């Protein structure tokens, strides 16, 4: 099994109320609108969010993948999306935990994990075997971090208006 993984986790403080922040993170269209590399997100009639992600991974080239996620938790303190149970190759998980620090100050713990599994490296990309799992994972982690940092910066600008 050829597996590459990437993840990002960070805490951000937003100068706005917790309900506004929670509503923002609950609306996955904000990710498609504000996160570079997310070509689109469509929620089907069963509530499954279908993410289309396009990214340039250094040393690897262009990558286009689709991820299907379902809402695992939607509470006042946490929103979490998991890969659908039938998924065997493309796994996307993200969560946001909310903590009101003051009247108009909200702390968000944001985590996103991506995992791609294939029977062989060639099933992912022709050059994947040459680069190897660890190098691709490291480069993918850098790209995911870059995408999320941009998203968080844009989210902060939008939420703190």
C-alpha positions in Angstrom: 0.0 0.0 0.0 1.3 3.4 -1.0 0.1 6.1 1.5 0.8 9.8 1.6 -0.4 12.0 4.4 -0.6 15.7 5.2 -1.9 17.6 8.1 -2.2 21.0 9.7 -3.4 22.2 13.1 -3.4 25.6 14.6 -5.2 27.9 17.0 -6.5 31.2 15.8 -8.1 34.0 17.7 -10.9 35.9 16.0 -12.3 39.3 17.2 -15.9 38.4 16.8 -18.6 36.4 18.6 -18.6 32.7 18.8 -21.9 32.2 16.9 -20.7 34.1 13.9 -17.5 32.1 13.9 -19.3 28.8 14.2 -21.7 29.6 11.4 -18.8 30.6 9.2 -17.0 27.2 9.7 -20.2 25.3 9.4 -20.7 26.6 5.9 -18.3 24.6 3.7 -18.8 26.9 0.8 -16.5 29.3 2.7 -13.7 26.8 2.2 -14.3 26.7 -1.6 -14.5 30.5 -1.7 -11.5 31.4 0.5 -9.1 28.4 0.3 -6.7 28.3 -2.6 -6.7 24.9 -4.3 -10.3 24.1 -3.5 -11.9 24.1 -6.9 -15.4 23.5 -5.5 -17.5 21.8 -2.8 -20.9 20.3 -3.6 -23.2 18.9 -0.9 -25.5 16.2 -2.3 -29.0 15.2 -1.2 -27.5 12.8 1.3 -25.6 15.5 3.0 -22.2 14.3 1.7 -19.8 17.1 0.9 -17.8 16.4 -2.3 -14.5 18.4 -2.3 -12.5 18.9 -5.5 -9.0 19.9 -4.7 -6.3 21.0 -7.2 -2.8 21.7 -6.0 0.7 21.9 -7.3 3.0 19.8 -5.2 6.7 20.6 -5.7 8.7 17.7 -7.1 5.5 15.9 -7.9 3.5 18.1 -10.1 -0.2 18.9 -10.4 -2.6 16.9 -8.3 -6.4 16.8 -8.7 -8.3 14.7 -6.2 -11.9 14.4 -5.0 -12.9 13.8 -1.4 -16.3 12.8 0.0 -17.0 13.8 3.6 -19.9 13.5 5.9 -20.7 15.7 9.0 -19.6 13.7 12.0 -20.3 16.4 14.7 -22.2 19.7 14.6 -22.4 21.0 18.1 -22.0 24.5 19.6 -18.4 23.7 20.5 -17.3 21.6 17.5 -17.8 21.0 13.8 -16.1 17.9 12.3 -16.3 16.3 8.9 -15.0 12.8 8.3 -14.5 10.7 5.1 -17.5 8.7 4.2 -17.5 5.1 5.4 -17.2 3.7 1.9 -14.1 5.6 1.0 -10.9 3.6 0.4 -8.5 6.0 -1.3 -9.0 9.7 -0.6 -9.5 10.7 3.0 -10.2 14.3 4.2 -11.0 15.2 7.8 -11.3 18.6 9.3 -12.5 19.9 12.5 -13.0 23.3 14.3 -13.4 23.6 18.0 -14.7 26.9 19.4 -14.0 28.6 22.7 -15.4 32.0 23.6 -12.6 33.8 25.4 -14.4 37.1 25.9 -17.5 38.8 24.7 -16.2 39.3 21.1 -13.2 37.1 21.1 -13.3 33.5 19.9 -10.6 30.9 19.9 -10.7 28.3 17.1 -8.6 25.1 17.1 -8.6 24.1 13.4 -7.3 20.8 12.2 -7.2 19.3 8.7 -5.8 15.9 7.7 -5.5 14.5 4.2 -4.5 10.9 3.3 -4.2 9.3 -0.1 -4.0 5.5 -0.3 -3.2 3.5 -3.4 -2.3 -0.1 -4.0 0.9 1.1 -5.8 2.7 4.4 -6.2 1.9 4.4 -9.9 -1.8 4.5 -9.2 -1.3 7.9 -7.6 1.1 9.4 -10.1 3.7 8.1 -12.6 6.6 9.7 -10.6 5.2 8.9 -7.1 7.4 5.8 -6.8 10.6 7.7 -7.5 9.7 10.5 -5.0 8.5 8.1 -2.3 5.9 8.4 0.4 7.9 10.5 2.9 9.0 13.1 0.4 5.5 13.5 -1.1 4.0 13.6 2.3 6.4 16.4 3.4 5.7 18.4 0.3 2.0 17.8 0.6 2.1 19.0 4.2 3.8 22.2 3.2 1.2 22.8 0.5 -1.8 22.1 2.9 -0.3 24.4 5.5 0.1 27.1 2.8 -3.5 26.6 1.7 -4.9 26.7 5.2 -2.8 29.7 6.3 -4.2 31.7 3.4 -7.8 30.5 4.2 -7.4 31.5 7.9 -6.0 34.9 6.9 -9.0 35.5 4.5 -11.5 34.1 7.1 -10.1 36.5 9.7 -10.5 39.4 7.4 -14.0 38.4 6.5 -15.1 37.7 10.1 -13.5 40.7 11.7 -15.1 43.3 9.5 
